[in-house]
Amino acid sequence: MAARVQAEPFDPARELAALGEGAGAVVSFTGIVRDDGDLAALEIEHYPGMTEAALAEYGQGAAARFALTGWRIVHRHGRLQVGEPIMMVATAALHRRAAFDAADYLMDWLKSRAPFWKREIRRDGSSAWVEARAEDEASLARW
């Protein structure tokens, strides 16, 4: 059970291999910088220490709520190009529903509450900070 924030790329297969012992189900989600046709890169900022603590709190909350046998959150920071993995959530549980629900729960917390700041860099050189979305808040309200 771990939460990491790092600039370096990560290997989703390696992250999953370290997670599944004793589980009946492992579920993962890997977020990729998506190409919306005009995006060149995404810059992600965070407060070291504070961010890792928040991610660990979310993971521990999911573990308690869904009886997880393991969990992992990896999130990158810095400048990321289109097509690069940004983050990964993985959950392990005795049963599939708990693993799926826990991964969904963690994604909702990450999208709406994790202390990251994202700036989109457009191909023309312009940039803008990504605003909070009402859909993300609505998703979190389910829990």
BASENU-682700 format. One line per field, with one value per atom (N, C-alpha, C): atom name; x, y, z. Coordinates in pm, 1 decimal. Layout:
atom <- (CA:...)
xx <- (X:...)
yy <- (Y:...)
zz <- (Z:...)
END
This chain:
atom <- (N:CA:C:N:CA:C:N:CA:C:N:CA:C:N:CA:C:N:CA:C:N:CA:C:N:CA:C:N:CA:C:N:CA:C:N:CA:C:N:CA:C:N:CA:C:N:CA:C:N:CA:C:N:CA:C:N:CA:C:N:CA:C:N:CA:C:N:CA:C:N:CA:C:N:CA:C:N:CA:C:N:CA:C:N:CA:C:N:CA:C:N:CA:C:N:CA:C:N:CA:C:N:CA:C:N:CA:C:N:CA:C:N:CA:C:N:CA:C:N:CA:C:N:CA:C:N:CA:C:N:CA:C:N:CA:C:N:CA:C:N:CA:C:N:CA:C:N:CA:C:N:CA:C:N:CA:C:N:CA:C:N:CA:C:N:CA:C:N:CA:C:N:CA:C:N:CA:C:N:CA:C:N:CA:C:N:CA:C:N:CA:C:N:CA:C:N:CA:C:N:CA:C:N:CA:C:N:CA:C:N:CA:C:N:CA:C:N:CA:C:N:CA:C:N:CA:C:N:CA:C:N:CA:C:N:CA:C:N:CA:C:N:CA:C:N:CA:C:N:CA:C:N:CA:C:N:CA:C:N:CA:C:N:CA:C:N:CA:C:N:CA:C:N:CA:C:N:CA:C:N:CA:C:N:CA:C:N:CA:C:N:CA:C:N:CA:C:N:CA:C:N:CA:C:N:CA:C:N:CA:C:N:CA:C:N:CA:C:N:CA:C:N:CA:C:N:CA:C:N:CA:C:N:CA:C:N:CA:C:N:CA:C:N:CA:C:N:CA:C:N:CA:C:N:CA:C:N:CA:C:N:CA:C:N:CA:C:N:CA:C:N:CA:C:N:CA:C:N:CA:C:N:CA:C:N:CA:C:N:CA:C:N:CA:C:N:CA:C:N:CA:C:N:CA:C:N:CA:C:N:CA:C:N:CA:C:N:CA:C:N:CA:C:N:CA:C:N:CA:C:N:CA:C:N:CA:C:N:CA:C:N:CA:C:N:CA:C:N:CA:C:N:CA:C:N:CA:C:N:CA:C:N:CA:C:N:CA:C:N:CA:C:N:CA:C:N:CA:C:N:CA:C:N:CA:C:N:CA:C:N:CA:C:N:CA:C:N:CA:C)
xx <- (85.7:0.0:90.2:75.2:167.3:106.6:151.5:117.6:248.7:271.1:393.7:360.9:440.0:435.9:577.5:589.4:722.9:721.8:836.2:850.4:875.0:939.3:980.0:861.1:870.5:768.6:765.3:653.5:639.0:593.7:613.3:576.4:451.9:334.0:211.6:219.7:283.6:293.6:374.0:480.5:561.9:483.2:407.5:326.0:222.3:158.7:56.5:116.1:233.5:296.4:323.3:344.9:375.2:249.6:132.5:9.6:-80.3:-79.5:-185.2:-175.9:-70.4:-56.8:-172.4:-238.0:-347.8:-481.3:-486.9:-611.1:-684.1:-815.7:-896.1:-920.5:-895.0:-917.4:-821.9:-769.7:-688.7:-745.8:-775.1:-828.9:-734.3:-708.7:-622.4:-679.1:-642.4:-674.2:-547.4:-510.9:-395.5:-444.8:-421.2:-459.0:-347.0:-383.8:-289.8:-318.5:-215.5:-237.9:-305.2:-430.9:-508.3:-487.2:-493.2:-478.5:-616.1:-642.7:-772.1:-763.3:-653.2:-635.1:-548.0:-536.5:-459.9:-362.8:-365.0:-281.0:-140.9:-40.7:98.4:152.6:115.6:167.6:79.3:101.5:32.6:140.2:132.6:225.9:150.7:205.5:141.4:232.4:176.0:248.4:182.7:260.2:207.6:297.3:250.5:331.3:386.8:517.7:575.8:544.1:519.3:483.6:333.6:275.5:131.1:55.7:101.1:32.6:41.0:159.6:174.8:88.0:81.4:-1.0:-148.7:-193.9:-334.1:-363.6:-274.0:-295.4:-296.2:-206.5:-203.3:-332.9:-384.5:-511.5:-625.3:-630.4:-734.7:-721.0:-597.5:-574.8:-612.8:-576.9:-611.6:-762.6:-827.7:-973.8:-1040.0:-988.1:-1042.4:-1017.9:-899.0:-866.8:-963.8:-994.5:-1086.8:-1229.6:-1271.8:-1410.3:-1441.9:-1344.3:-1369.7:-1294.2:-1236.4:-1161.8:-1055.6:-974.6:-871.5:-757.6:-700.8:-578.9:-455.6:-476.3:-367.4:-419.0:-339.6:-371.9:-243.5:-250.3:-134.9:-184.4:-124.2:-148.0:-11.8:4.3:125.5:79.3:133.4:95.7:222.7:229.0:346.3:325.5:436.1:433.8:537.4:532.6:623.9:553.6:633.2:578.1:562.9:440.3:408.9:354.6:402.7:361.6:235.2:163.7:47.7:90.7:8.7:35.9:110.2:165.8:237.6:140.7:170.6:89.5:107.8:-3.7:-2.5:-6.5:-95.4:-119.4:-175.4:-173.6:-227.6:-287.1:-402.6:-465.0:-482.2:-444.2:-464.9:-516.7:-612.9:-671.3:-677.3:-658.5:-665.7:-759.5:-842.9:-940.1:-969.7:-1039.3:-1078.2:-1180.7:-1263.7:-1371.9:-1367.3:-1412.1:-1401.6:-1478.3:-1599.5:-1680.4:-1609.6:-1549.7:-1477.3:-1358.7:-1286.6:-1171.2:-1215.2:-1322.3:-1374.0:-1423.8:-1503.9:-1559.0:-1449.0:-1349.4:-1240.0:-1161.0:-1136.9:-1064.8:-1146.5:-1275.6:-1364.5:-1367.3:-1378.3:-1377.3:-1248.1:-1134.5:-1006.9:-996.8:-1042.4:-1037.5:-1122.2:-1239.9:-1324.9:-1257.0:-1190.9:-1118.5:-1001.5:-928.1:-813.1:-856.3:-960.5:-1005.6:-1059.3:-1115.7:-1180.9:-1106.0:-1019.7:-959.9:-807.6:-743.2:-597.8:-533.1:-435.1:-372.4:-269.6:-321.8:-241.5:-297.0:-209.1:-250.8:-201.2:-294.4:-263.9:-279.0:-179.6:-183.0:-168.9:-263.4:-258.6:-173.7:-80.5:5.2:-42.9:-87.7:-139.9:-27.9:-56.0:44.9:87.9:0.7:37.9:118.2:148.1:227.0:144.7:15.4:-68.9:-89.4:-131.2:-154.3:-267.2:-327.9:-435.1:-440.2:-469.0:-486.8:-618.4:-618.5:-738.3:-828.0:-951.6:-1050.0:-1115.7:-1163.8:-1242.2:-1368.0:-1413.1:-1530.9:-1646.0:-1764.7:-1883.9:-1906.5:-1873.5:-1891.8:-1806.6:-1686.8:-1599.6:-1656.5:-1711.3:-1774.1:-1896.5:-1974.3:-2092.3:-2052.8:-1944.8:-1897.0:-1854.4:-1785.4:-1742.2:-1861.6:-1966.5:-2084.9:-2153.8:-2127.4:-2185.6:-2142.3:-2023.8:-1966.2:-2003.6)
yy <- (-116.1:0.0:122.2:201.1:312.3:423.3:544.9:660.8:731.1:758.1:825.3:937.6:1042.0:1150.9:1163.5:1161.3:1159.0:1224.9:1272.9:1330.8:1222.0:1114.8:1010.3:925.2:871.2:776.9:653.6:584.4:461.9:349.6:227.8:108.9:47.0:63.1:7.6:-142.2:-219.6:-364.1:-393.5:-321.5:-341.9:-302.6:-193.8:-149.7:-256.0:-314.2:-416.4:-545.8:-581.7:-706.2:-705.5:-588.7:-577.6:-571.7:-579.7:-551.1:-671.4:-770.1:-869.8:-985.3:-996.8:-1112.8:-1122.2:-1237.1:-1260.7:-1206.8:-1145.9:-1086.0:-1180.0:-1162.8:-1233.0:-1146.8:-1015.7:-922.2:-804.3:-760.1:-638.4:-553.8:-428.7:-335.6:-217.2:-170.8:-54.0:41.8:166.2:271.7:351.9:373.8:457.1:573.8:694.0:814.8:857.0:896.7:936.3:1081.3:1159.9:1295.1:1280.2:1323.0:1300.7:1414.8:1379.2:1475.3:1527.1:1652.1:1710.6:1784.3:1763.3:1826.1:1949.3:2013.4:2136.7:2135.6:2030.5:2024.5:1978.1:2051.3:2011.9:1940.0:1990.5:1932.1:1973.1:1906.6:1937.9:1956.8:2066.0:2087.9:2068.6:1984.6:1952.5:1997.0:2075.8:2123.1:2067.1:2060.2:2011.9:2062.0:2045.7:2076.3:1945.5:1922.4:1798.1:1783.2:1661.6:1631.9:1639.0:1752.4:1768.6:1677.6:1671.8:1592.0:1443.5:1396.1:1254.6:1216.7:1305.1:1278.1:1267.8:1356.6:1352.4:1223.0:1184.2:1061.5:938.7:936.5:824.9:819.5:935.2:939.7:882.9:919.4:865.6:713.9:665.8:522.6:446.4:499.9:434.9:435.1:543.3:548.6:444.2:428.0:325.6:185.5:163.9:31.9:-4.9:89.7:63.2:44.3:129.0:125.0:0.6:-46.1:-156.0:-284.2:-290.6:-408.7:-451.7:-356.7:-385.2:-465.9:-553.2:-623.4:-545.4:-446.9:-361.5:-248.0:-143.6:-30.2:41.8:115.9:191.4:312.2:426.8:548.9:601.4:623.1:685.0:803.4:921.2:1041.7:1116.3:1159.9:1233.6:1383.5:1454.8:1601.1:1646.8:1774.9:1830.2:1843.0:1856.9:1872.0:1735.3:1704.7:1576.6:1599.9:1521.5:1533.7:1450.4:1484.8:1407.2:1261.2:1170.4:1027.6:968.1:1053.3:1001.9:968.0:862.0:833.8:944.0:989.8:1089.8:1021.1:924.1:865.0:724.4:656.2:521.1:498.2:435.6:388.0:238.6:162.9:18.5:-25.4:-115.0:-166.9:-318.4:-381.0:-526.2:-561.9:-662.1:-704.9:-853.2:-910.6:-1050.4:-1070.2:-967.4:-978.6:-861.1:-887.9:-790.0:-661.1:-669.2:-549.0:-450.8:-502.4:-415.3:-348.9:-424.1:-367.8:-260.8:-288.0:-188.7:-64.1:-82.8:31.7:115.1:49.8:123.1:205.1:148.7:223.9:345.0:326.4:435.7:544.6:501.8:592.3:675.3:607.7:679.0:778.4:740.1:832.5:956.1:937.7:1053.1:1145.9:1090.6:1174.2:1245.4:1174.5:1236.1:1348.9:1326.1:1427.3:1553.6:1539.6:1656.1:1715.4:1638.7:1689.0:1684.0:1605.7:1594.8:1730.8:1768.4:1900.8:1906.4:1901.0:1919.2:2039.0:2109.9:2220.2:2187.5:2193.1:2152.5:2271.0:2284.6:2390.2:2325.8:2357.5:2307.5:2401.2:2342.4:2417.4:2382.7:2483.6:2463.5:2467.2:2413.3:2408.3:2546.7:2646.9:2782.9:2855.1:2785.2:2842.7:2902.7:2919.9:2974.3:2867.8:2913.8:2819.4:2869.5:2776.7:2810.1:2704.0:2748.6:2656.2:2582.0:2453.6:2371.4:2401.7:2435.5:2468.6:2341.8:2349.1:2239.1:2219.7:2094.0:2064.7:2017.9:2063.8:2025.2:1874.6:1811.7:1666.8:1589.2:1640.2:1573.3:1584.1:1699.5:1717.6:1627.1:1616.3:1529.6:1383.8:1343.2:1205.1:1177.9:1272.8:1255.0:1247.8:1320.6:1323.9:1186.9:1097.0:962.3:886.8:917.5:842.9:903.8)
zz <- (0.0:0.0:0.0:-107.7:-123.0:-208.0:-180.4:-262.2:-294.8:-423.7:-467.0:-563.0:-555.3:-652.3:-706.5:-838.2:-898.0:-1034.9:-1076.9:-1210.3:-1315.1:-1273.6:-1366.3:-1411.9:-1534.5:-1580.7:-1490.1:-1490.1:-1412.0:-1504.0:-1459.1:-1535.7:-1471.8:-1534.9:-1476.1:-1446.5:-1532.1:-1509.5:-1382.9:-1362.1:-1241.5:-1116.6:-1125.7:-1011.9:-976.2:-1077.6:-1053.8:-999.1:-1046.9:-1002.7:-852.6:-797.6:-655.1:-569.0:-629.3:-556.7:-530.0:-616.4:-615.4:-519.1:-440.2:-351.8:-252.0:-250.0:-158.0:-204.0:-321.0:-370.5:-464.2:-471.0:-569.5:-691.9:-677.4:-787.9:-774.4:-887.3:-894.1:-1006.3:-975.8:-1073.9:-1083.6:-1205.6:-1220.7:-1324.3:-1306.5:-1401.9:-1422.1:-1547.5:-1580.3:-1663.8:-1614.6:-1687.1:-1780.4:-1901.3:-2006.3:-2044.9:-2075.6:-2126.6:-2262.1:-2268.6:-2391.4:-2490.7:-2616.9:-2725.7:-2762.6:-2730.4:-2766.1:-2900.3:-2970.6:-3100.3:-3096.4:-2978.9:-2967.3:-2849.6:-2769.8:-2650.5:-2685.9:-2639.5:-2659.4:-2537.3:-2418.4:-2294.6:-2178.4:-2067.2:-1942.9:-1836.8:-1762.3:-1651.9:-1521.5:-1435.3:-1308.0:-1194.7:-1104.0:-986.4:-861.2:-752.8:-625.3:-513.3:-389.3:-271.6:-217.2:-230.8:-177.4:-28.2:10.0:148.4:168.9:137.8:152.7:55.3:-67.3:-168.5:-136.1:-102.4:-69.2:51.4:150.1:268.9:231.4:144.4:100.7:24.4:-65.8:-142.9:-51.7:45.4:140.3:220.9:258.8:333.0:249.2:119.9:32.5:20.4:1.7:-11.0:114.8:230.5:357.0:378.7:338.9:349.3:261.5:139.5:49.0:104.5:159.8:215.7:326.7:413.7:524.5:474.6:382.6:335.4:254.1:173.3:79.4:114.9:232.1:278.2:176.4:134.0:34.7:96.0:13.8:53.3:8.5:-78.1:-122.7:-208.3:-218.8:-305.1:-341.2:-450.1:-496.3:-574.5:-546.9:-624.0:-666.8:-796.3:-849.6:-933.1:-905.5:-980.8:-1017.4:-1140.8:-1187.2:-1173.8:-1173.8:-1177.1:-1278.5:-1309.0:-1408.6:-1542.9:-1646.6:-1781.8:-1846.8:-1889.2:-1950.8:-2091.4:-2184.0:-2322.9:-2348.5:-2454.4:-2497.6:-2515.0:-2462.6:-2472.8:-2354.9:-2267.7:-2150.6:-2037.3:-1962.1:-1842.9:-1738.2:-1681.4:-1574.7:-1439.4:-1427.1:-1296.3:-1309.9:-1195.5:-1189.9:-1052.2:-1050.5:-927.8:-945.2:-843.6:-847.0:-710.3:-712.6:-589.0:-596.5:-481.3:-472.4:-358.1:-382.6:-282.4:-302.3:-207.5:-220.6:-330.9:-356.4:-454.2:-552.4:-675.0:-782.9:-756.3:-702.4:-682.0:-588.9:-482.1:-389.2:-458.8:-541.7:-612.1:-712.3:-788.0:-882.8:-810.5:-707.2:-634.7:-570.5:-515.3:-451.5:-553.5:-670.6:-774.5:-818.6:-835.3:-874.1:-765.5:-642.2:-526.5:-523.9:-540.2:-539.2:-654.5:-772.4:-885.8:-859.7:-800.7:-769.6:-669.6:-568.3:-472.0:-539.3:-623.2:-690.1:-783.5:-860.3:-957.1:-889.7:-770.3:-710.2:-591.3:-524.4:-401.1:-393.6:-476.4:-466.1:-493.5:-411.7:-426.1:-539.6:-661.4:-782.3:-856.8:-926.4:-1012.3:-1151.4:-1248.1:-1384.7:-1479.1:-1565.5:-1666.5:-1803.7:-1891.3:-2028.5:-2113.0:-2186.5:-2279.0:-2419.6:-2491.6:-2626.7:-2730.5:-2846.4:-2953.8:-2999.5:-2982.3:-3021.2:-2912.3:-2802.4:-2693.8:-2581.0:-2601.8:-2495.3:-2387.3:-2268.9:-2160.6:-2071.7:-1998.9:-1904.9:-1797.0:-1673.9:-1563.0:-1581.5:-1545.7:-1556.1:-1436.6:-1464.6:-1360.8:-1307.4:-1184.7:-1128.3:-1212.5:-1222.4:-1303.5:-1215.5:-1246.2:-1170.8:-1177.0:-1289.2:-1302.7:-1202.0:-1175.9:-1079.3:-938.1:-905.0:-773.4:-759.7:-866.3:-864.4:-846.2:-909.3:-893.7:-750.2:-689.1:-550.8:-455.9:-485.3:-398.5:-388.1:-483.8:-477.7:-353.1:-303.4:-193.2:-61.4)
END
